[in-house]
């Protein structure tokens, strides 16, 4: 797999721009005052699927041959990647089957089905579902769309990074939530080409640090188990293509706790008037963690998605308020 380049991102924008308007880059003065940074929030939750990954799905689908489209596509997802593929498949008239773990976010499952995909809930977690989906694709001949090891996905999601650079090319740092790694791969592809001195910082959930450990240890790491309410960050294994980009271009990675992300969800809602899921809020949690290092800097953050259930939102608000009851779903 060849890594995508800035040229690939520019080509992707020609496709993505036919389907999606650019998302806003907004300021939040109350958060800026609290954190001591000039904060530029890329609001990907305003896309039709309420998450950034639809950009990659659209571009990848446009690159498939007619034969591949006729065979249909298979993807595995906790929700946002699946919605991306479902949305893109509908746009291009392709049959899509999405495998998701049992107990997946019901809002995301319903959204995938509403977009026309057949959803199969199999396996206890993402990686168990991934094994089922990969086997199904081999058996049926469908085009399997990996959630990370796809250069076209990274080029497609890189279009949000390009939009950021066009609006705020002066950023000192950008903080990016990391699940499979396509988002940070797109940010690196754009920003380390156009603004090499801008620091790129990834953030993962403390409870599922597969990519964090892989980045630090310089080898692909798989976890035996793990759980985080931030399902967009819930991967037990790291993937080769995004890690190859990260090892070369990412400046640092940090971990945030479940309570850190709960705080960030509440802070974005109250002080930014923005709704974020756990993964989407993780970047703000990391900025708070790095407040001393980032003090006085121009900082970009990726609000990667806003697909949050009412129950999880209620739990996050209760944690922030100090009640810290045990989450049951």
Residue frames as qw, qx, qy, qz and C-alpha x, y, z in Angstrom:
[[0.000, 0.887, 0.462, 0.000, 0.00, 0.00, 0.00],
 [0.403, 0.317, -0.020, 0.858, 1.40, 3.35, -1.01],
 [0.142, -0.537, -0.466, 0.689, 0.84, 6.23, 1.36],
 [0.276, 0.842, 0.426, 0.182, -1.43, 8.96, 0.02],
 [0.423, -0.002, 0.012, 0.906, 0.11, 12.31, -0.91],
 [0.127, 0.494, 0.226, -0.830, -1.17, 15.87, -0.96],
 [0.254, 0.173, -0.594, -0.744, -1.92, 15.34, -4.66],
 [0.231, -0.274, -0.927, -0.107, -4.22, 12.44, -3.70],
 [0.035, -0.526, -0.593, 0.609, -6.03, 14.69, -1.21],
 [0.187, 0.403, -0.165, -0.881, -6.52, 17.33, -3.90],
 [0.291, -0.016, -0.804, -0.519, -7.95, 14.67, -6.22],
 [0.165, -0.385, -0.876, 0.239, -10.20, 13.44, -3.43],
 [0.085, 0.446, 0.326, -0.829, -11.58, 16.92, -2.91],
 [0.271, 0.144, -0.504, -0.807, -12.83, 16.98, -6.49],
 [0.399, -0.265, -0.849, -0.221, -15.06, 14.04, -5.59],
 [0.257, -0.419, -0.694, 0.526, -15.93, 14.92, -2.00],
 [0.038, 0.267, 0.075, -0.960, -16.80, 18.50, -2.96],
 [0.329, -0.137, -0.621, -0.698, -19.56, 17.24, -5.25],
 [0.538, -0.415, -0.726, -0.106, -21.36, 15.69, -2.28],
 [0.531, -0.619, -0.427, 0.390, -20.37, 17.65, 0.83],
 [0.066, 0.929, -0.036, 0.362, -19.98, 21.29, 1.76],
 [0.417, 0.341, -0.569, 0.621, -16.90, 22.27, 3.79],
 [0.556, -0.641, -0.513, 0.129, -17.46, 22.08, 7.55],
 [0.066, -0.940, 0.067, -0.327, -16.88, 25.17, 9.71],
 [0.613, 0.053, -0.457, 0.642, -13.77, 25.96, 11.73],
 [0.330, -0.826, -0.260, -0.376, -15.16, 27.71, 14.80],
 [0.208, 0.372, -0.549, 0.719, -13.86, 29.49, 17.88],
 [0.600, -0.598, -0.527, -0.070, -15.08, 29.00, 21.46],
 [0.077, 0.710, -0.293, 0.636, -14.07, 32.01, 23.59],
 [0.694, -0.588, 0.200, -0.364, -15.14, 30.45, 26.90],
 [0.980, -0.064, 0.032, 0.188, -13.03, 27.36, 26.27],
 [0.563, 0.576, -0.184, 0.563, -10.14, 29.51, 25.10],
 [0.240, -0.752, 0.273, -0.550, -10.28, 31.47, 28.34],
 [0.867, -0.428, 0.180, -0.179, -10.38, 28.31, 30.44],
 [0.952, 0.046, 0.119, 0.277, -7.55, 26.54, 28.61],
 [0.289, -0.782, 0.261, 0.486, -5.33, 29.49, 27.75],
 [0.425, -0.032, 0.681, 0.595, -5.10, 28.68, 24.04],
 [0.433, 0.392, -0.180, -0.792, -6.50, 30.12, 20.82],
 [0.485, 0.071, 0.869, -0.063, -8.79, 27.25, 19.87],
 [0.447, 0.329, -0.424, -0.715, -9.92, 26.41, 16.32],
 [0.561, 0.042, 0.784, -0.261, -12.50, 23.60, 16.29],
 [0.278, 0.167, -0.710, -0.625, -13.11, 21.65, 13.06],
 [0.581, 0.065, 0.518, -0.624, -16.75, 20.61, 13.39],
 [0.201, 0.149, -0.871, -0.424, -17.02, 17.36, 11.44],
 [0.183, 0.297, 0.865, -0.360, -20.17, 16.43, 13.35],
 [0.402, 0.542, 0.156, -0.722, -22.14, 18.66, 10.96],
 [0.177, 0.240, -0.792, -0.532, -21.62, 16.31, 8.01],
 [0.699, -0.097, -0.339, -0.622, -24.61, 14.19, 6.88],
 [0.795, -0.137, -0.587, 0.064, -23.37, 11.16, 8.86],
 [0.475, -0.854, 0.076, -0.200, -22.30, 13.40, 11.77],
 [0.733, -0.489, 0.359, 0.307, -18.69, 12.18, 11.48],
 [0.045, 0.747, -0.453, -0.484, -15.63, 12.85, 9.33],
 [0.473, -0.174, 0.827, 0.250, -15.29, 9.39, 7.79],
 [0.618, 0.623, 0.452, -0.162, -17.94, 9.93, 5.12],
 [0.214, 0.845, -0.349, -0.345, -15.30, 11.91, 3.20],
 [0.186, -0.432, 0.859, 0.204, -13.16, 8.81, 2.85],
 [0.553, 0.274, 0.778, -0.118, -16.08, 6.58, 1.95],
 [0.518, 0.781, 0.159, -0.310, -17.13, 8.82, -0.92],
 [0.186, 0.765, -0.546, -0.287, -13.67, 9.04, -2.39],
 [0.324, -0.249, 0.909, 0.079, -12.92, 5.34, -2.08],
 [0.603, 0.430, 0.642, -0.199, -16.25, 4.38, -3.64],
 [0.452, 0.819, -0.082, -0.343, -15.49, 6.63, -6.61],
 [0.034, 0.647, -0.728, -0.224, -12.27, 4.68, -7.26],
 [0.624, -0.011, 0.775, -0.100, -13.90, 1.22, -7.47],
 [0.063, 0.105, -0.765, -0.632, -14.20, -0.52, -10.82],
 [0.654, -0.041, -0.191, -0.730, -17.63, -1.33, -12.23],
 [0.693, -0.009, -0.719, -0.038, -16.94, -5.00, -11.49],
 [0.250, -0.009, -0.701, 0.668, -16.18, -4.24, -7.84],
 [0.369, -0.022, 0.184, -0.911, -19.31, -2.13, -7.53],
 [0.719, -0.028, -0.462, -0.519, -21.39, -4.96, -8.98],
 [0.593, -0.037, -0.773, 0.222, -20.03, -7.43, -6.38],
 [0.520, -0.791, -0.220, -0.235, -20.94, -5.10, -3.54],
 [0.242, 0.567, -0.532, 0.581, -18.87, -3.99, -0.55],
 [0.744, -0.501, -0.431, 0.095, -18.34, -5.23, 3.00],
 [0.139, 0.616, -0.395, 0.667, -17.07, -3.14, 5.91],
 [0.615, -0.425, -0.604, 0.276, -16.67, -3.60, 9.64],
 [0.059, 0.495, -0.110, 0.860, -17.39, -0.74, 11.99],
 [0.153, -0.359, -0.709, 0.588, -18.52, 0.39, 15.41],
 [0.189, 0.768, 0.526, -0.313, -20.59, 2.95, 13.50],
 [0.106, 0.824, -0.101, -0.547, -18.88, 5.91, 11.85],
 [0.097, -0.340, 0.781, 0.514, -16.89, 3.98, 9.23],
 [0.254, 0.342, 0.901, 0.073, -20.02, 1.94, 8.55],
 [0.247, 0.804, 0.372, -0.391, -22.13, 5.05, 8.06],
 [0.005, 0.666, -0.432, -0.608, -19.48, 6.40, 5.74],
 [0.121, -0.098, 0.899, 0.408, -19.55, 3.29, 3.55],
 [0.244, 0.549, 0.789, -0.130, -23.35, 3.07, 3.68],
 [0.181, 0.811, 0.121, -0.542, -23.71, 6.72, 2.62],
 [0.028, 0.559, -0.598, -0.574, -21.18, 6.36, -0.18],
 [0.224, 0.095, 0.946, 0.215, -22.63, 3.05, -1.37],
 [0.299, 0.692, 0.602, -0.262, -26.07, 4.61, -1.66],
 [0.135, 0.791, -0.149, -0.578, -24.62, 7.56, -3.57],
 [0.106, 0.482, -0.736, -0.463, -22.94, 5.22, -6.08],
 [0.834, 0.117, -0.169, -0.513, -25.68, 2.57, -6.26],
 [0.432, 0.330, -0.827, 0.141, -23.64, -0.18, -4.56],
 [0.807, -0.448, -0.331, -0.198, -24.90, -2.89, -2.18],
 [0.117, 0.569, -0.611, 0.538, -23.25, -2.60, 1.26],
 [0.811, -0.418, -0.408, -0.034, -23.11, -5.06, 4.16],
 [0.003, 0.693, -0.457, 0.557, -21.74, -3.75, 7.45],
 [0.738, -0.262, -0.587, 0.206, -20.55, -5.99, 10.27],
 [0.151, -0.677, 0.283, -0.663, -20.66, -4.41, 13.73],
 [0.181, 0.105, -0.874, 0.438, -20.06, -5.75, 17.25],
 [0.411, -0.589, -0.688, -0.103, -22.98, -6.93, 19.34],
 [0.389, -0.719, -0.364, 0.447, -24.09, -4.08, 21.58],
 [0.378, 0.198, 0.204, 0.881, -23.01, -1.38, 19.12],
 [0.094, 0.281, 0.205, -0.933, -24.26, 2.18, 19.51],
 [0.371, 0.513, 0.773, -0.040, -27.93, 1.85, 18.47],
 [0.233, 0.836, 0.056, -0.494, -27.98, 5.36, 17.01],
 [0.013, 0.573, -0.658, -0.489, -25.15, 4.45, 14.63],
 [0.289, 0.103, 0.940, 0.147, -26.69, 1.06, 13.75],
 [0.357, 0.696, 0.563, -0.268, -30.03, 2.70, 12.94],
 [0.169, 0.804, -0.210, -0.530, -28.26, 5.32, 10.84],
 [0.130, -0.327, 0.837, 0.419, -26.42, 2.68, 8.80],
 [0.299, 0.366, 0.881, 0.028, -29.67, 0.85, 8.15],
 [0.272, 0.801, 0.318, -0.429, -31.47, 4.08, 7.25],
 [0.094, 0.698, -0.460, -0.541, -28.77, 4.72, 4.64],
 [0.817, 0.373, -0.234, -0.372, -29.60, 1.38, 3.01],
 [0.245, 0.466, -0.843, 0.109, -26.88, -0.91, 4.36],
 [0.869, -0.280, -0.373, -0.165, -27.56, -4.40, 5.70],
 [0.123, -0.673, 0.580, -0.441, -26.12, -4.50, 9.23],
 [0.861, -0.126, -0.492, -0.001, -24.98, -7.73, 10.85],
 [0.367, -0.750, 0.401, -0.379, -24.21, -7.62, 14.59],
 [0.966, -0.004, -0.241, 0.096, -21.61, -10.30, 15.23],
 [0.637, 0.232, -0.407, 0.612, -18.77, -10.61, 17.72],
 [0.489, -0.672, -0.429, 0.354, -18.13, -9.24, 21.20],
 [0.203, -0.763, 0.064, 0.611, -16.05, -6.29, 20.01],
 [0.420, 0.776, -0.227, -0.411, -14.74, -4.55, 16.90],
 [0.047, 0.544, -0.806, -0.228, -11.95, -7.01, 16.24],
 [0.428, 0.123, 0.889, -0.109, -14.20, -10.05, 16.57],
 [0.547, 0.689, 0.323, -0.349, -16.65, -8.42, 14.15],
 [0.214, 0.755, -0.480, -0.392, -13.72, -7.62, 11.83],
 [0.224, -0.254, 0.929, 0.148, -12.76, -11.28, 11.62],
 [0.499, 0.433, 0.727, -0.187, -16.34, -12.20, 10.70],
 [0.417, 0.815, 0.055, -0.399, -16.55, -9.49, 8.07],
 [0.047, 0.637, -0.682, -0.355, -13.23, -10.40, 6.47],
 [0.341, -0.010, 0.938, 0.058, -14.27, -14.06, 6.24],
 [0.496, 0.616, 0.535, -0.297, -17.63, -13.13, 4.72],
 [0.310, 0.806, -0.242, -0.442, -15.98, -10.96, 2.06],
 [0.083, -0.429, 0.856, 0.278, -13.62, -13.80, 1.06],
 [0.405, 0.216, 0.884, -0.089, -16.50, -16.25, 0.83],
 [0.430, 0.722, 0.484, -0.246, -18.73, -13.99, -1.28],
 [0.557, 0.304, 0.347, 0.691, -16.20, -12.09, -3.41],
 [0.040, -0.962, -0.261, -0.074, -17.44, -8.72, -2.16],
 [0.415, 0.584, -0.256, 0.649, -14.94, -5.85, -2.03],
 [0.612, -0.589, -0.403, 0.341, -13.77, -5.65, 1.58],
 [0.145, 0.805, -0.075, 0.570, -13.15, -2.06, 2.71],
 [0.624, -0.197, -0.497, 0.570, -10.69, -2.06, 5.59],
 [0.235, -0.918, -0.314, 0.060, -11.28, 0.66, 8.17],
 [0.329, -0.846, 0.222, 0.356, -7.66, 1.90, 7.99],
 [0.488, -0.297, 0.628, 0.528, -5.43, 0.16, 5.43],
 [0.473, 0.664, 0.534, 0.226, -6.99, 1.95, 2.47],
 [0.365, -0.101, 0.104, 0.920, -5.01, 4.86, 0.93],
 [0.072, -0.478, -0.478, -0.734, -8.19, 6.30, -0.64],
 [0.461, -0.739, -0.492, 0.023, -9.88, 6.53, 2.77],
 [0.514, -0.491, -0.117, 0.693, -6.97, 8.51, 4.17],
 [0.216, 0.120, 0.341, 0.907, -6.88, 10.79, 1.12],
 [0.210, -0.626, -0.577, -0.481, -10.63, 11.36, 1.39],
 [0.490, -0.768, -0.368, 0.184, -10.66, 12.28, 5.07],
 [0.528, -0.185, 0.031, 0.828, -7.59, 14.42, 4.43],
 [0.100, 0.601, 0.396, 0.687, -9.91, 16.90, 2.76],
 [0.412, -0.860, -0.299, -0.035, -10.95, 18.21, 6.19],
 [0.631, -0.469, 0.055, 0.616, -7.30, 18.91, 6.98],
 [0.372, 0.264, 0.374, 0.808, -6.97, 20.80, 3.71],
 [0.166, -0.802, -0.408, -0.403, -10.02, 22.90, 4.59],
 [0.579, -0.742, -0.157, 0.300, -8.40, 23.70, 7.94],
 [0.581, -0.180, 0.203, 0.767, -5.15, 24.79, 6.34],
 [0.194, 0.519, 0.427, 0.714, -6.99, 27.09, 3.95],
 [0.328, -0.844, -0.309, -0.290, -8.76, 28.81, 6.87],
 [0.491, -0.842, 0.217, -0.051, -5.98, 28.83, 9.48],
 [0.825, 0.412, -0.295, 0.249, -2.54, 28.04, 8.00],
 [0.077, 0.697, -0.466, 0.539, -0.84, 29.54, 11.06],
 [0.846, -0.474, -0.058, -0.237, -1.76, 26.82, 13.59],
 [0.084, -0.677, 0.703, -0.200, 0.99, 25.84, 16.03],
 [0.146, -0.115, 0.973, -0.135, -0.54, 22.43, 16.80],
 [0.677, -0.059, -0.336, -0.652, -3.43, 20.18, 15.81],
 [0.321, -0.182, 0.855, -0.365, -4.88, 17.58, 18.18],
 [0.608, 0.134, -0.538, -0.568, -6.56, 14.59, 16.53],
 [0.775, -0.201, 0.482, -0.356, -8.55, 11.68, 18.03],
 [0.288, 0.426, -0.817, -0.261, -7.17, 8.31, 16.88],
 [0.870, -0.028, 0.350, -0.346, -9.18, 5.14, 16.42],
 [0.909, 0.255, 0.253, 0.212, -8.09, 3.24, 13.33],
 [0.497, -0.465, 0.234, 0.694, -5.89, 6.19, 12.34],
 [0.450, 0.540, 0.496, 0.510, -7.26, 7.46, 9.03],
 [0.057, -0.971, -0.227, -0.055, -8.06, 10.91, 10.41],
 [0.422, -0.790, 0.276, 0.348, -4.61, 11.61, 11.77],
 [0.639, 0.036, 0.556, 0.530, -3.12, 10.09, 8.62],
 [0.319, 0.765, 0.424, 0.366, -5.01, 12.66, 6.56],
 [0.230, -0.968, 0.001, 0.095, -3.94, 15.51, 8.84],
 [0.597, -0.496, 0.424, 0.467, -0.29, 14.46, 8.56],
 [0.597, 0.345, 0.542, 0.480, -0.49, 14.11, 4.78],
 [0.178, 0.884, 0.283, 0.326, -1.70, 17.68, 4.39],
 [0.299, -0.953, 0.052, -0.021, -0.09, 19.61, 7.22],
 [0.677, -0.485, 0.375, 0.406, 3.37, 18.06, 7.23],
 [0.581, 0.380, 0.434, 0.574, 3.55, 18.95, 3.52],
 [0.115, 0.812, 0.264, 0.508, 2.17, 22.49, 3.72],
 [0.268, -0.825, 0.236, -0.439, 3.22, 23.46, 7.26],
 [0.753, 0.121, -0.606, 0.225, 5.96, 21.10, 8.52],
 [0.155, 0.278, -0.577, 0.752, 6.49, 23.00, 11.79],
 [0.645, -0.327, 0.012, -0.690, 2.88, 22.53, 12.94],
 [0.129, -0.229, 0.924, -0.277, 2.84, 19.86, 15.65],
 [0.700, -0.125, -0.476, -0.517, 0.47, 16.94, 15.12],
 [0.183, -0.251, 0.801, -0.512, -0.66, 15.31, 18.38],
 [0.559, -0.185, -0.709, -0.388, -2.80, 12.17, 18.51],
 [0.393, -0.289, 0.557, -0.672, -5.05, 11.17, 21.39],
 [0.541, -0.096, -0.805, -0.222, -6.36, 7.77, 22.41],
 [0.715, -0.557, -0.060, -0.418, -8.50, 6.41, 25.21],
 [0.190, -0.600, 0.719, -0.294, -6.48, 5.30, 28.22],
 [0.758, -0.083, 0.566, -0.314, -8.49, 2.08, 28.40],
 [0.857, 0.367, 0.345, 0.106, -7.69, 1.05, 24.79],
 [0.072, -0.872, 0.312, 0.370, -4.22, 2.31, 23.92],
 [0.869, 0.148, 0.393, 0.261, -3.28, -0.02, 21.04],
 [0.535, 0.741, 0.081, 0.398, -2.25, 2.76, 18.66],
 [0.249, -0.919, 0.257, -0.166, -0.64, 4.81, 21.43],
 [0.747, -0.447, 0.471, 0.142, 1.53, 1.86, 22.41],
 [0.802, 0.378, 0.325, 0.329, 2.30, 1.05, 18.78],
 [0.268, 0.915, -0.048, 0.298, 3.39, 4.63, 18.20],
 [0.380, -0.832, 0.387, -0.120, 5.61, 4.67, 21.29],
 [0.760, -0.316, 0.558, 0.101, 7.04, 1.17, 20.89],
 [0.264, 0.607, -0.541, -0.519, 7.51, 1.42, 17.10],
 [0.076, 0.027, -0.969, -0.232, 5.78, -1.88, 16.41],
 [0.552, -0.278, -0.392, -0.682, 2.19, -2.93, 15.84],
 [0.096, -0.097, 0.817, -0.561, 0.56, -3.80, 19.16],
 [0.540, -0.333, -0.589, -0.500, -2.61, -5.84, 19.78],
 [0.334, -0.326, 0.552, -0.691, -4.48, -5.77, 23.08],
 [0.087, -0.129, -0.987, 0.042, -6.06, -8.90, 24.55],
 [0.129, -0.710, -0.692, -0.030, -9.05, -6.87, 25.74],
 [0.157, -0.108, -0.146, 0.971, -10.24, -3.39, 26.60],
 [0.015, 0.725, 0.677, 0.130, -13.30, -1.19, 26.82],
 [0.108, -0.185, -0.115, 0.970, -14.05, 2.50, 26.40],
 [0.336, 0.656, 0.563, -0.375, -17.37, 4.27, 26.08],
 [0.224, 0.720, -0.274, -0.597, -15.80, 6.23, 23.20],
 [0.855, 0.194, 0.480, 0.021, -16.59, 3.62, 20.56],
 [0.564, 0.819, -0.104, 0.030, -14.82, 5.62, 17.84],
 [0.025, 0.757, -0.635, 0.154, -11.57, 4.92, 19.72],
 [0.782, -0.274, 0.496, -0.261, -12.35, 1.29, 20.58],
 [0.809, 0.447, -0.377, -0.060, -9.81, -0.70, 18.56],
 [0.824, -0.499, 0.260, 0.072, -7.70, -3.45, 20.13],
 [0.780, 0.025, 0.342, 0.523, -5.20, -3.60, 17.26],
 [0.019, 0.753, -0.199, -0.627, -3.16, -1.07, 15.31],
 [0.785, 0.528, 0.320, 0.046, -2.99, -1.03, 11.52],
 [0.713, -0.101, 0.259, 0.643, 0.07, -0.82, 9.32],
 [0.365, 0.597, 0.316, 0.641, -0.74, 1.98, 6.87],
 [0.205, -0.921, -0.099, -0.316, -1.76, 4.73, 9.30],
 [0.721, -0.632, 0.108, 0.264, 1.01, 3.72, 11.72],
 [0.708, 0.142, 0.229, 0.653, 3.63, 4.01, 8.98],
 [0.131, 0.761, 0.177, 0.610, 2.48, 7.61, 8.48],
 [0.518, -0.840, -0.068, -0.148, 2.30, 8.32, 12.20],
 [0.827, -0.334, 0.060, 0.448, 5.78, 6.99, 12.95],
 [0.539, 0.263, 0.192, 0.777, 7.23, 9.46, 10.47],
 [0.052, 0.525, 0.235, 0.816, 5.01, 12.50, 10.88],
 [0.526, -0.755, -0.323, -0.222, 3.19, 12.59, 14.25],
 [0.149, 0.650, -0.454, 0.591, 4.98, 14.60, 16.93],
 [0.108, -0.182, 0.792, -0.572, 3.36, 13.07, 20.01],
 [0.544, -0.366, -0.639, -0.402, 0.47, 11.02, 21.35],
 [0.191, -0.255, 0.596, -0.737, -1.35, 11.28, 24.67],
 [0.301, -0.329, -0.893, -0.064, -3.90, 9.22, 26.56],
 [0.336, -0.293, 0.163, -0.880, -7.10, 10.52, 28.18],
 [0.113, 0.096, 0.921, -0.361, -9.34, 8.84, 30.72],
 [0.070, -0.557, -0.786, -0.257, -13.06, 8.12, 30.51],
 [0.207, -0.781, -0.413, 0.421, -13.65, 10.98, 32.97],
 [0.220, -0.386, 0.268, 0.855, -11.48, 13.31, 30.87],
 [0.003, 0.201, 0.706, 0.679, -13.68, 12.66, 27.83],
 [0.170, -0.696, -0.696, 0.052, -16.84, 13.07, 29.91],
 [0.215, -0.659, -0.136, 0.708, -15.56, 16.50, 30.99],
 [0.130, -0.197, 0.486, 0.842, -14.86, 17.40, 27.35],
 [0.030, -0.477, -0.794, -0.376, -18.34, 16.38, 26.20],
 [0.201, -0.793, -0.507, 0.274, -19.88, 18.64, 28.84],
 [0.266, -0.562, 0.090, 0.778, -17.46, 21.50, 28.18],
 [0.120, 0.059, 0.629, 0.766, -18.12, 21.45, 24.43],
 [0.107, -0.626, -0.740, -0.221, -21.88, 21.44, 25.04],
 [0.278, -0.816, -0.386, 0.328, -21.93, 24.19, 27.66],
 [0.260, -0.724, 0.142, 0.623, -19.08, 26.45, 26.54],
 [0.132, -0.244, 0.640, 0.717, -18.98, 25.74, 22.82],
 [0.654, 0.354, 0.215, -0.633, -22.63, 24.87, 22.09],
 [0.493, 0.425, -0.689, -0.319, -21.35, 21.78, 20.27],
 [0.909, -0.175, 0.249, -0.285, -22.47, 18.16, 20.59],
 [0.321, 0.580, -0.747, -0.050, -19.66, 15.58, 20.54],
 [0.956, -0.161, -0.234, -0.070, -19.40, 11.84, 21.03],
 [0.742, -0.602, 0.172, 0.241, -16.57, 10.49, 23.17],
 [0.728, 0.103, 0.295, 0.611, -14.07, 10.26, 20.31],
 [0.249, 0.767, 0.244, 0.538, -15.05, 13.70, 19.06],
 [0.370, -0.909, 0.027, -0.190, -14.45, 15.20, 22.49],
 [0.888, -0.260, -0.008, 0.378, -11.16, 13.38, 23.12],
 [0.535, 0.454, -0.001, 0.713, -9.12, 16.06, 21.38],
 [0.221, -0.794, 0.042, -0.565, -10.39, 18.71, 23.80],
 [0.840, -0.543, 0.007, 0.010, -9.61, 16.44, 26.74],
 [0.826, 0.066, 0.008, 0.559, -6.05, 16.14, 25.41],
 [0.224, 0.675, -0.011, 0.703, -5.70, 19.92, 25.00],
 [0.552, -0.766, 0.041, -0.326, -6.70, 20.31, 28.65],
 [0.923, -0.287, 0.039, 0.253, -4.09, 17.68, 29.56],
 [0.679, 0.182, 0.111, 0.703, -1.45, 19.58, 27.55],
 [0.023, -0.962, -0.259, -0.085, -2.56, 23.06, 28.66],
 [0.471, -0.755, 0.202, 0.409, 0.85, 23.97, 30.05],
 [0.552, -0.084, 0.566, 0.606, 2.66, 22.98, 26.87],
 [0.271, 0.547, 0.600, 0.517, 0.11, 24.65, 24.58],
 [0.162, -0.774, -0.354, 0.499, -0.37, 27.84, 26.63],
 [0.041, 0.736, -0.131, -0.663, -0.75, 30.86, 24.34],
 [0.228, -0.140, 0.792, 0.549, -0.60, 28.74, 21.17],
 [0.608, 0.266, -0.197, -0.722, -2.89, 28.61, 18.15],
 [0.272, -0.112, 0.953, -0.075, -4.36, 25.12, 18.46],
 [0.600, 0.065, -0.442, -0.664, -6.61, 23.23, 16.08],
 [0.377, -0.078, 0.870, -0.309, -8.79, 20.39, 17.34],
 [0.347, -0.031, -0.748, -0.565, -10.83, 17.85, 15.45],
 [0.582, 0.061, 0.527, -0.616, -14.38, 17.34, 16.67],
 [0.019, 0.195, -0.884, -0.425, -14.53, 14.14, 14.66],
 [0.314, -0.312, -0.810, -0.386, -18.11, 13.09, 15.35],
 [0.324, -0.193, 0.327, -0.867, -21.33, 13.80, 17.21],
 [0.694, -0.154, -0.585, -0.390, -23.09, 10.42, 17.20],
 [0.045, 0.158, -0.778, 0.607, -23.86, 10.11, 20.90],
 [0.379, -0.486, -0.761, -0.201, -26.85, 8.43, 22.53],
 [0.371, -0.730, -0.027, -0.574, -28.99, 10.25, 25.09],
 [0.873, -0.467, -0.130, 0.054, -27.91, 7.68, 27.70],
 [0.749, 0.052, -0.101, 0.653, -24.20, 8.25, 27.10],
 [0.101, 0.608, 0.003, 0.788, -24.67, 12.01, 27.10],
 [0.612, -0.695, -0.089, -0.367, -26.53, 11.77, 30.41],
 [0.896, -0.286, -0.122, 0.316, -23.76, 9.58, 31.85],
 [0.562, 0.313, -0.071, 0.762, -21.06, 12.01, 30.71],
 [0.163, -0.692, -0.014, -0.703, -22.86, 14.96, 32.27],
 [0.775, -0.604, -0.101, -0.156, -23.30, 13.07, 35.54],
 [0.836, -0.060, -0.132, 0.529, -19.59, 12.20, 35.63],
 [0.297, 0.497, -0.050, 0.814, -18.65, 15.82, 35.09],
 [0.414, -0.679, -0.033, -0.605, -21.00, 16.86, 37.87],
 [0.072, -0.483, 0.746, -0.453, -19.21, 14.50, 40.24],
 [0.838, -0.136, 0.200, -0.490, -21.85, 11.80, 40.48],
 [0.161, 0.492, -0.847, -0.117, -19.73, 9.23, 38.64],
 [0.830, 0.002, 0.411, -0.376, -22.34, 6.51, 38.53],
 [0.437, -0.177, 0.817, 0.331, -21.42, 3.29, 36.75],
 [0.485, 0.368, -0.349, -0.712, -22.33, 3.32, 33.06],
 [0.669, 0.029, 0.710, -0.218, -24.46, 0.34, 32.18],
 [0.722, 0.517, 0.450, 0.094, -24.61, 0.59, 28.39]]
